Amino acid sequence: MNGIYLVLGILLAGSLLTFIANKIAGIIRDIVFLGSVFAATALFLMQINIGDTILLEAGGIQLKWGITNFGYVFALIVLGLGLLGGIYSLPYMKGKERLGYFYMNYLLSLFSMMGILFSQDLISFFFFWEIMTWSSYLIVVFNGTNVQKIGIKYFVFSAIGAYAMLMAIVIIHSLTGTFYWSDLLTGFQNFPHHLQIWIPILFFIGFGVKSAMWPLHVWAPDAYSNAPMSYTQLFSGALSKMGVYGLIIVFVTMVSHLPENFWFREIIGWLGAVTAVAGTLWALVQNDAKRLLAYSSVAQLGYIITGVAVGTELGMLAGIFLAVLHAMFKGTLFMAVGAIERQTGSTDMTVITGLIRKMPWTFIATLISIIALAGIPPLGGFIGKWMLYESLITSNHYLMVVMIFFSSTAAFLYCYKILFGMFLGQEEPEFENVKEAPFWMIVPMLLLSLTQVFLGNFPGYLFKY
């Protein structure tokens, strides 16, 4: 059987079986859940090759699935965070209610994201996109305070993005009679001029929502901070990258072949730079670590989008490299804050202090990730931002360089708030009995941290894809 079917089948079957196993015994549920993620990851690495494609028919419509170079890199992000986040989830979620519901939607999110990356046609892409939206929505409203308001906000923005994408898909099919992304490489330049403008805009709305680009970011801080931290690391680190992946497809298949649409790249680039600055400024004024990281994610996604929008090979490489690094350091940081919340009951940086002796391994993982996030050598954040600066300078976007540099410099300030406020301050008596997080929460954080160190010193390993 084709490896694509196996990967998707295991994740989908695992989702349903996990929900059923929850009614039998918790240990069976956990084995099915983690075993599904591990098996899907192993099969992907062993059986999926770049360029593999399969054709299938559904309801008289020809569909095409496969994996591209870009898709392979993003799939490594999805499955890597999915597996490590799954390991982290077992001790983090222990004792909480409705765990079968949570793990089912966790696996559905992985299933849908892998489906998006395998989809080489618009119908499959949209189908999996909607499953991703619904599964993530159900986890956003899983617990926390004010979930109804937060859920409605996320759902409304997602619906707007979905309708915009669907409209673009209908227009494309009415003009070409095909749903294949690859057909747009040659066919899009023959579209009427006004549609060459509106179709990328419609896709931008859909992808801009998921990538939390300003001004479509409004849902992100509440959703990221309200979802369980074991899922937020996947939400911020992988799910948001589906929007970036979609933007890459639009640039490669449509915009890059239309010199007269240069203005579109400019607008997206400027929106990315504004997103970076705005996210940074919002992060600076937060006192809750979860909300600080949520706004920081918005800012970091701004860097990625700016790199992709530059339109040069170096800019695209910078955007993809930063996307991988962001998944790693933001996944680690959300896990670290989740560990602190589990051990202390709070994420308020004005209350929690002096944890360095109580949670030393969590501190080490946090420190490494903050160095990477702030762009300090020798970690990968420095390399990614240097590539971004160079791509902006060589394409004469000097003001964007200033904006990105300001955002990057200011990022160190809000990172310092986490380090000093939660770890390096004076130890308070109320936290004297705090202990380090469980072993299986520490392991994923340290593995992600070590991977950041590796890519910072051997970035060429990623570029071989």
RAKA-V864556 format. One line per field, one symbol per residue. ss: DSSP state (H for helix, E for strand, C for the rest). Layout:
ss = ???
This chain:
ss = CCHHHHHHHHHHHHHHHHHHHCCCCHHHHHHHHHHHHHHHHHHHHHHCCCCCEEEEEECCEEEEEECCHHHHHHHHHHHHHHHHHHHHHHHHCCCCCCHHHHHHHHHHHHHHHHHHHHECEHHHHHHHHHHHHHHHHHHHCCCCCCHHHHHHHHHHHHHHHHHHHHHHHHHHHHHHCCCECCCHHHHHHHCCHHHHHHHHHHHHHHHHHHCCCCCCCCCHHHHHHHCCHHHHHHHHHHHHHHHHHHHHHHHHHCHHHCHHHHHHHHHHHHHHHHHHHHHHHHHHCCCEHHHHHHHHHHHHHHHHHHHHHHCCHHHHHHHHHHHHHHHHHHHHHHHHHHHHHHHHCCCECCCCCCCCCCCHHHHHHHHHHHHHHCCCCCCHHHHHHHHHHHHHHHCCCHHHHHHHHHHHHHHHHHHHHHHHHHHHCCCCHHHCCCCCCCHHHHHHHHHHHHHHHHHHHCCHHHHCC
